[in-house]
Amino acid sequence: MSFKGHSNADLDHTPLNNTWLYSADLGDANGWNAAGWTGAKYSLNAVDNNSNPIADTIFPTGMDEAWRDAGGMVAVPERTTALLLGLGLVGLSVRRRVL
């Protein structure tokens, strides 16, 4: 979903739950604080399956990270970050079995 070219989009009471907002430009959106955001995913230094960067989501003034967290939005981490986290959990599991 992208709002590029739709300046001043009105998102008042728009259900954007579980929407993929990769590369979306919401900078000029109005009524965003009354929209549904639970589970909406946005890009934050994300890459696609071919390691090509995905443009970060642009948010309106006031929609900071704390607001997005409270709204139930999910930041999609960089693939290597997710991989390192997964390997760390596997390592802990293996270590626990050995001890």
N, C-alpha and C positions, 0 to 999 in steps of 0.2 A: 504494500500500500504506500503510495506516495502522494503528497499534496503539492508537489512542485507545480508551479504554474497556476495554483488555486489560491491566490493571495487572499488573506483574511477569511479562510474557511471557518464556518461556524460549526463547532463540535459539541454544542450544548446538548446534553443528554444522548450523545451518540454512543452506542454500545461497541466499544473497541476492545472488548475482552478477548484475550488470546489472539490478537492481531499481531502480525509480523510487521514491525515498523522500520525495517532496515532501510537506510538511506532516505527516510522520510524527512521532509523539511516542514516542521510544524511551527516554525518561527513566528509566522503571522497569524496563527490560528486563534480564534476567539472561542470562549465558552468551554475551554479544555478542562477547567476545574469541575465542571458538572458532567463530564463524559465518564463512561465506565472504562477503566484501564486494567482491571484485574487480569493478570496473566499475559498482558501485552508485552512483546519482546522487542527490545531496541538494540541497535548495534553500538558497541563501544569498543573500538579498536578490533573489530571482528574481521575475519577472513572467510572466503568461501572454500569449497572443497578443493580448489586448485591453488590455495594459498594467496589468492588475489584479495587485496583489501576491499572491504565493504565500507562505503562512506558512512561515517557516524550519523546518527539521528540528530537533527537539529531541533531543539526545544524552545518554546516561548520563554520570555523573561518571567521568572518566578517559579517555573517548573524545574526546581533543582533536584539533586539526587535524593535528598530526604523526602521531598514531596512525591517523587516517583516511587520510592520504596513504600511510603505510606499508602499510595494508590494501588499497590500490588503489581507494579510493573517489574519485569525481569531483565536485567542487563545480561546480554549474551557475551560470555568471556571469549577471549582469543583462544583458538584451538590448543595452542601449546600450554596455556594455563590449565585448561581442563585435563589435558594429557598428564601434566605433572601432578595434579591433584589425584588423578586416578592411580598413577604409579605409586604415589605415596601411600594411598590406602591399601594397595596390594602389598606393598612392602611391610606395612604394619601388620597385616593379616598373616603374612608368612613368618614374620618375627614372632608373633604371638604363638603360632603353632610350634615353632622350634623351641621356645622357652617353655 
